[in-house]
Amino acid sequence: MAGGTTASTRPAGEKAAGSWQSGSRLGHNQGPPLDAGRAWRAFAWKKARAEGLPKAPLELVRRHVARAAALGLPYPVYASIRLGTGRDVAALLLTGGALLAAPAALRQARLGGLAPGERLLLAGRGGAARAPAEALGIAFAARGPLPDPEPSNGARRRAIRAVLDLQRLPGDTVVLIGPDRRQKAWGEAARLAGFVAAEDYFAGG
């Protein structure tokens, strides 16, 4: 009808194109909604993640806890290594500085419970590599000299590998124990399983 209002032919309940803009809150950028299906995606992701994570049997967890205690490692550190490498920790590589930094009672309590093959030593240079262990009366399966002062990553790796190769140990089965966290870079250079500061390893006896 001329001059009259034209009736809409749009089906009931259907909104006009762009009608989502009319209900926009203050500050909305007038773009289309971005959260369509967000709840479903979050649910699906959580479900997939839960199904993908392994559920360790209780007895296996108990064995891992006991193994961590036998090594003197905090369980979260041990569990993280097992999860990351898929291997058990075969040995600890201690520096001479780590040995000397620990009180005698704590040193004996920690290291006395390890099997001889689980103790490795990186100490001194040349003949001095034997001194700390012999003075403390602790037997080590293998030992070698520290890398030179201010070593390159290659020198660090060679010094550590020289000790590990005596026992034919893969790097990712060995944890380095050093007097402070500056030695963490040594372990990274040799691709060891992890690093624990001496003060943390010997804490609590």
Secondary structure, DSSP 8 states (H G I E B T S, - for coil): -TTS-----S-TT---TTGGGGG--TT--S---S-TTHHHHHHHHHHHHHHHS----HHHHHHHHHHHHHHT--HHHHHHHHHHHSS---EEEEEHHHHHHS-HHHHHHHHHTS-GGGEEEE-SSGGGGGHHHHHHT---SEEE----SS--HHHHHHHHHHHHHHHT--GGGEEEEESSGGGHHHHHHTT-SEEEEHHHHSTT-
